[in-house]
Amino acid sequence: MQPEPSAALRHRTVETPAGRLHLVEQGTGPLVLLVHGFPESWYSWRHQLPAIAAAGYRAVAIDVRGYGRSSKPAATDAYRLVDLVEDNVALVHALGEETAVVVGHDWGSNIAATSALLHPGIFRAVGLLSVPYAPPGGPRPTDIFSQIGGPEQEFYVSYFQEPGRAEAEIEPDMRGWLAGFYAALSADTMPAQDEPDPHFVAHSGLLRDRFPAGILPAWLTDDDLDVYAGEFERTGLTGALNRYRNMDRDWEDLAPHRGAPIKQPSLFIGGTLDASTTWMSDAIDAFPTTLPGLTTSHLVEGCGHWIQQERPEEINRLLTDWLNTLTG
């Protein structure tokens, strides 16, 4: 089903605590807020916007704070989860709505989950793609990540912690680095299991040393890559990387919610070849406790990390079928 011509994409900005928040919307009906991950933009939802609009909803994809045409505060600590949640709350109100369904991918999944956790009266349902919900708590995040790498290599999240370090690798060749990163986590181009894991960097090397070279995944055209690279060449990567640099602050901010479940209706979709779902399989197993309102949980066979772009038709069907089970 194709959306009506009146449901064309509409770009606009609204005011939030960080300043300007850029969004792209399509369709009318109950609000569905789409939150992207790293390193992407509203554009990662390009296949979902028309499908959700055609199903009778007001689909809104944002540029998260620090990305694209949204504001980019200079302070590193301006990118903590609680601040990004307040951007979502402000967005709902700016659009003249009282409630929304929030759906996120990658870091957007964490932002969506935290939005639902902290504001259950506003975010009436939550959809999580690729990254499962794990309640706040446990050891300090940077302590965990520092133990993952070992003596020979460093986990990518640890590599991203120091301001300027990853930027020095990425920004001289933004397009090439993004192409390699997308390929490294895509089902059809990711390294084989017996090859070095691209989630780690050798202590004397660069993260991109383990990326596939000279190949794009099937879901990513040269024009698509131009869109992503063009945005980051204009803005740089610091705003996006600052999300990783606030994980310990998030741990402290959300300590009062340690172990808390999300009780609203929820959905989870992951790829069987995505490290986010395999490494966090215990979190998926815990869903009966942590997501008691879960109505849809699906692992897409042979799919990598960029799930809504790798398998748009399947994800659109799962999302719209789930949305149609919700009331209001």
Buried (B, 14 or more C-beta within 10 A) or exposed (E): EEBEEEBEBEEEBBEBBBEBBBBBBBBBEBBBBBBBBBBBBBBBBBBBBBBBBBBBBBBBBBBBBBBBBBBBBEEBEBBBBBBBBBBBBBBBEBBEBEBBBBBBBBBBBBBBBBBBBBBEEBBBBBBBBBBBBBBBEEEEBBEBBBEBBEEEBBBBBBBBBEEEEBBEBBBEEBBBBBBBBBBBBBBBBBBEEEEEBBBBBBEEBBBBBBBBEEEBBEBBEEEBBEBBBBBBBEBBBBBBBBBBBBBBBBBEBBEEBEEBBBEBBBBBBBBEBBBBBEEBEEBBEBBEEBBEBBBBBEBBEEBBBBBBBBBBEBBBEBBBEBBEEBEE
